[in-house]
Amino acid sequence: MLKQEVKGGQASLADPRFRADVLNGLDRRPRAIPARWFYDRCGSELFEQITGLPEYYPTRAETGILAQIAPELAALVAAGSALVEFGSGSSTKTPLVLDAIKPSAYVPIDISGDFLRDSSRALSARYPDLFVLPFEADFTRALSLPRTIAAAPKLGFFPGSTIGNLIPHAAVDLLRAMRASLGLGAHLLIGMDRIKDVAVLERAYDDAAGVTAAFNSNLLARINRELDGTIPIEAFRHRAIWNDERARIEMHLEATRDVSFTVEGQPFTLVAGETIHTENSHKYGPRDARILLRAGGWTPIAEWTDPKGLFAVYLAQA
Ligand code: AVJ
């Protein structure tokens, strides 16, 4: 296929961090690849589909909360604040906060320049008077924000329970980095998914239509596309398991038979039943969430949930 040849020819252009994470992750036991590599074009589209699934409650719950709290948020956050979003802006959530606080500037931070440009362009079109300052950076480290917003009060925004992808010690490191980036006195608006009925959790990550399974498998397809992989994707099945000890949903790709393949020429063999761990999605009870924020240097000042208590949004101050 021509498309394959073209993609194959681009293998050397693959992100070296992706290459290192995949090769190291497949070598390690248990095998694990960081969840951030899900989000190529195809993966991002699949994730968009996930957010509309009947089983996947987090997006609906959080969007509902953000819409509800707009007046309270406007009262708690300083007028003329700069809104600093960690991760490329989501098409539905960011406008809810922009409309609520009417910020002086919007600074979306993302490691992927492509997504950043797309979301910035979309937001500029919708808010022609908003000062949009896209910032291409790795926000897991403390960074110097653009000088143009130095004088403005800061509101960090980290929606979607993305913090849940990190194991607690990394989550604390990230919260501290955000505190260092935004500065003392800054506010942070952050979404965290709650611990709940295991059946509800597992269904949210293993939907009837198989979209989450496709999202998980796309990681293998991406490895084949970008790292010249020969992984037989049909030999892996999607698993979503609640790990009660660590209060998290784990996604795995499980080999349904003994399977051998190469990635960038390096050989790998998995025996039937072996898995590649592809994602953690940590869930936090009310006290867990507040302790996590405090451990990261943030004082919780407000907490909101949806009517069913499935999801929580926190406002905290550095
Ligand atoms: C975007 C990381 C918050 O953990 O719920 C959705 C990703 N994975 N379905 C989550 C995801 C499978 C999502 N986050």
Residues whose N, C-alpha, C, O or C-beta is under 5 A from the ligand:
A	BS01	AVJ	I50 G160 S161 T162 N165 A204 S281
